[in-house]
Amino acid sequence: MIILSVAHTKLAPGARTVAVEGVEQVYEYDVSKRASRACFERLCLAQVPAMLVEAGWFTRDGAMAPKQRVCAPATMAVEIHFNASGENPNANYSEVIHHPKSKTGLACATEVSSAIAAGFLAGNHKWSVRGPRGDGGLFFLKAPFPAIIVEGLFGSNAEQSAFLGSSGGPESYGMLVAEGLKKWWSKR
């Protein structure tokens, strides 16, 4: 089963996209919720077992919160974010982060990165995809099963902020993630 965990919370919504004329600024939580829901729906249509959960399922040490331990065993946990590091308006890449010691996480991150890259090319976007990146310091990646964090697009980039704030942008982003997850699921 793939667990899609919505990033951040209403009370701690994460970063906000930069102001772009004619486009509403959005918080990372709102993008994650919409993208995760679209990803979940696409996975369900493809009959890939998935569960959509609100944030707060994991503690800082990566363990599942006590009330959540009753859920079905997970094969992969996924959080969809947008990249908010720095104030660089020219940043335009996407990356999928996995625990460096997880071969399963690397395989999944590779498929999701490839699907995002293909989607960006099909949409005539000049956005790059760095591919998978290992990072053992992020608490979500310390879950008791493989996990990835999708950091697609930059909230500091005006073009990408406009996409994230558009009526179908987060959903399109979530569907790209779903395509990668479906491909990974079929190969595992």
Salt bridges, closest charged atoms under 4 A:
GLU28 OE1 - HIS8 NE2 3.14
GLU28 OE2 - HIS81 ND1 2.91
GLU54 OE2 - LYS33 NZ 3.92
GLU79 OE1 - HIS81 NE2 2.93
GLU95 OE1 - ARG130 NH1 3.90
GLU95 OE1 - ARG133 NE 3.09
GLU111 OE2 - LYS187 NZ 2.75
ASP135 OD2 - ARG133 NH1 3.43
GLU159 OE2 - HIS125 ND1 3.95
GLU171 OE2 - ARG34 NE 2.82
GLU179 OE2 - ARG42 NH1 3.02
GLU179 OE2 - LYS182 NZ 3.04
